[in-house]
Structure formats: structure tokens, C-alpha cells
Amino acid sequence: MHQHIDIDHIIGLYRAYAHDLDRVREKQRKLLAPPISLKAQLDDIEAEITYLLLREARPETVVEIGTFHGWSTTWILQALRDNGTGHLYSYDIVDHVVGNVPAQLSTGRWTFTQGDARENLEKIPDTADFLFIDAAHSASFARWYIRELFPRIRAGIPVCVHDVFHGRRPLPFTEGAVVLRWLADRDNACFTASRVHDLETHDRLNDVKRSLALGHPLRESRDNPMIFFTLR
């Protein structure tokens, strides 16, 4: 059974992987500069927690729905490279990501499928042991993956869903509202470091990062709406 994701667990991961995370942060920083000049979507904390959970879980099969320009894709691939195992299957309706992921990260560990994930369900591995979702943020999309995708994947795996807490609460009729209601119905808690939803947790993680000499930002961002939970 995968350990419950909470603040103490995340802090423990920051401390356990501080050296590796520092090295990866510098590699990712270079992707933000020319010639790649990658457009980053994830806040630093969201990206780092994703990397840390991947390092801990050591998944063999990661599914990423929504790549856009590839910031999350490269973070995931950095973790798989550092683990020395695992393959990433990514899906998006646009292929901006293809020219942005360095070959030394992608070769042998990445498969990209262009197209709507809802129309490619049969191509999504049911052996996934880590799931990252950052695509359409509508209620209908959330209902689709809850109804069609989650039942195909085994319980106990880590799941990351972006764009939930842009405010104290998600707006009605959005992906976030649907996912949070689904989690509440199952008495399944999620973790977030969203500054606007849980400032105390956000500040505590930043204090830990500073104590580990990881405080210098990769990119300026005050928005980190992602949630993390264990599928069950």
C-alpha cells in the first residue's frame, strides 16, 4: 500500500532526495533558457513534488494526460532517469512537446501519442502505476476519467491532477469540483500546497526548501493549484 500523501511525508521526501533534486532543478533551469526556452506551466513546488513522488514510487509505467509544451514531461522523465527504470506514455491533442524534450531524456523511456485521450483509451496502459493529469479542465473531462480511466488502473497508485485550487475552492462545474467531490464521497483525502487554498502548508514547504538550499526559484509563480492523492 502506498503511503498516505501528506505534508510530513512530502517534507521527508524533500530531505531524502535533496541532493538529487538540486541537480535536477539546475538541469530544468537550463530548459527554460535559450535555445529551448521551454514554457513552464507547473509551479516549482508542484513540479518538485511530482518528481519526489516518482522517485519514491519507482513506477514502471507512468501515464501523463496533457503535455502542452513539455515542462511536466521533462520533470517526469528526469525522475525516471534518476530511478534507472520506468517508461512514460504521454497524450495530448497538440504536439508542441515533441520538439522540446531533449533526446537524452526521451530515448528509450518515452512514448507520445497525439490525440484526445478520450478517443485513445485503448492506447493508455492499464498497467499504469503513476498517473499525471493536466489536460481539459472541464467537469465532463473529469467525469470521463473517473468513469472510464480510473477503473482500468489498479488502486494504490499516486495521482496528480493540476488546476484544482486556483482559489480557496474550485469553481462550480469544473474538473476540480468534480474530482474533489469524488474524493470526498470515498473519504479519500488529497494533498495540495496551493498558496491560495493552504498558505500554511505552502509556506512550510518553502521554509523546508530554504533550509535545504533549494529556495531559489526556477520561475516566478504564485499559482500552484495541483492536488496529489492515492487512487483507491
N, C-alpha and C positions, 0 to 999 in steps of 0.2 A: 504494500500500500504506500503510495506516495505521501510524503509528509504534508500536513496542512500548511498552506502558504499564508504566513502572517508576518508582521513586522520583525519579530525576533528571528524568524527563520531567514528572512531576507538579509538582515544585518549579519547573521552568521555566514551567509554566502559571500557577502562583500568582504568580510575578513578572511575567509578561507581562500578566495580567489583574487585577492587584491593585486598581487604581482602580475598575474596573467591579465587581469582587467586593465591595469595601467598600460601594459604593452599593446593590448588590442585597441584601447582608446586612441593611442598615437597612430596606429595603422588606420583607424577610421577617420581620424582628423585629416590625414593626407587625402582621403577620398573626397573631402569637402573642398579641397583646393584644386586649382587647375593642374592637369588638363581635364580631369573628370568633372570636378565641380558638382558633385552629387547633391541633389536637392533632398534634404533630410526632412522626413515627416515626424519621426519619433523624437520626443524629448530625451535628453541624456539618461535620466533615471529609468524611463520605460525601456530604452534600448539595453541598458546595463542589466536590469532585472531579467529581461528576456535572455540575455547571454548567460547570466548566472544560473538561471533555472535549467537552461540547456546543458551547462557544464555538469550540474548536479544529476540531471535525469539521464544523461548519456543516451539519448534516443537513437535508434537505428533508422527510423522513418519519421521525418518532420514534414508536415503539410502547412504551407503558407498560402492563404487565400487573400490576394491583394498585395501586389509588389510595388506598384506605381514606379518610382524611379530607382528603387533598389536599396534604400537605406536599411530597412529591416532585413532584407535578403542578405546583405553583406554581414550584418551582425550575426545572423543565424549561421551563416557559413563560417565565420570566424570561430564560433563555438564548436561546430562540427570538426573543423580542422584541429582545434586545440584538444578535442576529445580523441582524435585519431580514429573516429568511426562515425557513421551516420550519413544519410542521404536526404537532401531537401527536394521536395516536389512543390513547385510554385505555380500559381494560377492567377491570371489577370486578363482583362479584356484588352489591355494595351500592352505593347512590348517595349516600353521605354527602358525597362530593366536590362534588357539583353546586352546593350552596348555599355552598360555601366558596371557590371560585375567583373572584377579582374579574373583573368583565366586561372591564376594560381589559387584562387578561392573556389572557382566553379568546377574545374576539371575533375571529373570522377565523383563529384558529390552533389550535382545539381541537375534537375530536370525541370524545364519551364514549359508550361502549356498555355498558349494564348487562347482566350475564350472565356465565356461566362461559366463560372464554376457550377452554376445550377444546371448547365447543359452538358457538363463533363463529369457528373457524379461518378460514373463508372470508371473514370480515369484516376479518381482520388483513392489512394491506397487505404484499404480498410485495416491495414497493419500499423497505421499511424500511432506513434507513441508520444507525439508532441504536436499541438495544433495552434497556429497563429492566424488570427482573422483580422484583416484591416481592409475591407472592401466596401461594398454598398452599405450605407448606414441606415437603411430603411427598416421599418418594422417587418415588412414582408420578407426581406432577406434574412433577418434573424429567425423568423418563423420557419423559413426553409431549412436553415442549417440545424435548427433544433429538431425539426421533424425528420429530415432526410439524412443529414450527415452524422449528428451525434449518435444515433442508434447503431451506426455501422462501425463505430470506433469503441474500443474497449474502455471500460471505466478505469479510473486511477491515473489518467494522463494529465499533464499540465496543459491548460488552455489560456491563451492571451487574446483578449478582444479589445480593439482600440476604439477611441471616440465614444466613450460612455459618459464620463464625468467632465463635461465642459463647464458644468455649473454644479451647484450643490446637489442637484438631482437632474437626471436626464429629462429632456423634453418629452412630453407625451407623444405616442405614435412614432417613436424612433427605435432603432436597433437596441440602444441601451436600455430603454424602458422594458422592452420585451425580454431581454436576457436577464435583467435583474429580477423581474417578476418570476421567470422560470427558475432561477436560482433560489429565490425565496420560497417558492412552492415546494422545493426539495430540501429546504433547510440547509442549503449549501452556501457558505459564506464565500465572498470574494475579497481579494486584497487590491487596494489601489493606493498609489502615492500621489493622487491628484491634489494639486495645491488648493484648488477651489473647493474640493469636497472634504479633504482631510489635511489641513495645514500642519497639524501637529506631526503626523507621520511624514509628510513631505520635508519639514524642517529637521526632523530627527535623522532622516536618511542623509540629508545634506551635511549635517554635523558629522555623521559617521564617515562620509566621503572625505570631508576635510581632514579628519583625523588620520585617514589612510593616504593622504596626499593625492586624492582623486577629485579635488574640489574645482579645479579649473575647468570651466565649461568647454565642451566641444562646439556647441552652438548656443546662441541665446534663445531661450524658450521659457515661457511661464505657463505653458499648457501641456499637461501630461495626463490625459483622460483614460488611459488604459486600465483594464481590470485583469486580474490573474486569478484563476481558480483551478481546482482539481475536478475533472469530469467524473460524475457519479450518477 
